[in-house]
Amino acid sequence: MVRLPEAEIAGVKKQGGRDFEPMAGHKMGGYVIVPGDWRTKPAPAVALIKKALAHARAMPAKRANKAATKKRYRRLPFRSGGFGA
């Protein structure tokens, strides 16, 4: 599975690749599964991986979601006196 620009995905599909569907019927845009013969012919797969890496490196960095960076749990106050007190 590689992430490529939409313009290059059609070419991969012509070579035998298919859409990446993490769940049946739910295509994940921008991702394609490399052709099944990549083990016997690794050179085209290596080229696809290099293109995918270049594409991913050219993408802007994701911004942190404020809700995700917020502390999820309230800290309990410290109780002196040990565990049993």
CYANA upper distance limits for C-alpha pairs under 8 A (distance plus 0.5 A):
  1 MET  CA     20 PHE  CA      7.56
  1 MET  CA     31 TYR  CA      7.13
  1 MET  CA     32 VAL  CA      6.00
  1 MET  CA     33 ILE  CA      4.65
  1 MET  CA     34 VAL  CA      6.28
  2 VAL  CA     31 TYR  CA      6.10
  2 VAL  CA     32 VAL  CA      6.12
  2 VAL  CA     33 ILE  CA      6.90
  2 VAL  CA     34 VAL  CA      7.63
  2 VAL  CA     48 LEU  CA      7.93
  2 VAL  CA     49 ILE  CA      7.09
  2 VAL  CA     52 ALA  CA      6.44
  3 ARG  CA     30 GLY  CA      6.00
  3 ARG  CA     31 TYR  CA      4.87
  3 ARG  CA     32 VAL  CA      6.96
  3 ARG  CA     52 ALA  CA      5.91
  3 ARG  CA     55 HIS  CA      8.11
  3 ARG  CA     56 ALA  CA      7.93
  4 LEU  CA      8 GLU  CA      6.88
  4 LEU  CA      9 ILE  CA      6.86
  4 LEU  CA     30 GLY  CA      6.22
  4 LEU  CA     31 TYR  CA      6.76
  4 LEU  CA     32 VAL  CA      7.97
  4 LEU  CA     51 LYS  CA      7.67
  4 LEU  CA     52 ALA  CA      5.78
  4 LEU  CA     55 HIS  CA      6.89
  5 PRO  CA      9 ILE  CA      7.15
  5 PRO  CA     30 GLY  CA      6.72
  5 PRO  CA     55 HIS  CA      7.58
  6 GLU  CA     10 ALA  CA      7.92
  6 GLU  CA     30 GLY  CA      6.44
  7 ALA  CA     11 GLY  CA      8.45
  8 GLU  CA     12 VAL  CA      7.19
  9 ILE  CA     13 LYS  CA      6.80
  9 ILE  CA     30 GLY  CA      8.08
  9 ILE  CA     31 TYR  CA      8.38
  9 ILE  CA     32 VAL  CA      7.19
 10 ALA  CA     14 LYS  CA      6.84
 11 GLY  CA     15 GLN  CA      7.04
 12 VAL  CA     16 GLY  CA      7.09
 12 VAL  CA     17 GLY  CA      5.79
 12 VAL  CA     18 ARG  CA      8.20
 12 VAL  CA     32 VAL  CA      8.19
 12 VAL  CA     34 VAL  CA      7.55
 12 VAL  CA     35 PRO  CA      8.08
 13 LYS  CA     17 GLY  CA      4.72
 13 LYS  CA     18 ARG  CA      5.96
 13 LYS  CA     19 ASP  CA      8.36
 13 LYS  CA     32 VAL  CA      8.48
 13 LYS  CA     35 PRO  CA      8.39
 15 GLN  CA     35 PRO  CA      7.10
 16 GLY  CA     34 VAL  CA      7.92
 16 GLY  CA     35 PRO  CA      5.24
 16 GLY  CA     36 GLY  CA      7.75
 17 GLY  CA     32 VAL  CA      7.16
 17 GLY  CA     33 ILE  CA      5.91
 17 GLY  CA     34 VAL  CA      5.27
 17 GLY  CA     35 PRO  CA      4.72
 17 GLY  CA     36 GLY  CA      7.83
 18 ARG  CA     32 VAL  CA      6.23
 18 ARG  CA     33 ILE  CA      5.80
 18 ARG  CA     34 VAL  CA      7.58
 18 ARG  CA     35 PRO  CA      7.91
 19 ASP  CA     27 LYS  CA      6.88
 19 ASP  CA     28 MET  CA      7.89
 19 ASP  CA     31 TYR  CA      7.13
 19 ASP  CA     32 VAL  CA      5.17
 19 ASP  CA     33 ILE  CA      6.53
 20 PHE  CA     27 LYS  CA      6.37
 20 PHE  CA     28 MET  CA      6.29
 20 PHE  CA     29 GLY  CA      8.41
 20 PHE  CA     31 TYR  CA      6.16
 20 PHE  CA     32 VAL  CA      5.44
 20 PHE  CA     33 ILE  CA      6.07
 21 GLU  CA     25 GLY  CA      7.11
 21 GLU  CA     26 HIS  CA      5.84
 21 GLU  CA     27 LYS  CA      4.98
 21 GLU  CA     28 MET  CA      6.29
 22 PRO  CA     26 HIS  CA      7.22
 22 PRO  CA     27 LYS  CA      7.73
 22 PRO  CA     28 MET  CA      7.72
 23 MET  CA     27 LYS  CA      8.27
 34 VAL  CA     38 TRP  CA      7.70
 34 VAL  CA     45 ALA  CA      7.34
 37 ASP  CA     41 LYS  CA      6.60
 37 ASP  CA     42 PRO  CA      8.47
 38 TRP  CA     42 PRO  CA      5.35
 38 TRP  CA     43 ALA  CA      8.35
 38 TRP  CA     44 PRO  CA      7.83
 38 TRP  CA     45 ALA  CA      6.30
 41 LYS  CA     45 ALA  CA      8.07
 42 PRO  CA     46 VAL  CA      6.60
 43 ALA  CA     47 ALA  CA      6.86
 44 PRO  CA     48 LEU  CA      6.80
 45 ALA  CA     49 ILE  CA      6.66
 46 VAL  CA     50 LYS  CA      6.73
 47 ALA  CA     51 LYS  CA      6.79
 48 LEU  CA     52 ALA  CA      6.58
 49 ILE  CA     53 LEU  CA      6.62
 50 LYS  CA     54 ALA  CA      6.74
 51 LYS  CA     55 HIS  CA      6.61
 52 ALA  CA     56 ALA  CA      6.61
 53 LEU  CA     57 ARG  CA      6.57
 54 ALA  CA     58 ALA  CA      6.73
 55 HIS  CA     59 MET  CA      7.09
 64 ALA  CA     68 ALA  CA      7.83
 64 ALA  CA     69 THR  CA      7.57
 65 ASN  CA     69 THR  CA      6.90
 66 LYS  CA     70 LYS  CA      6.83
 80 SER  CA     85 ALA  CA      8.34
 81 GLY  CA     85 ALA  CA      5.87
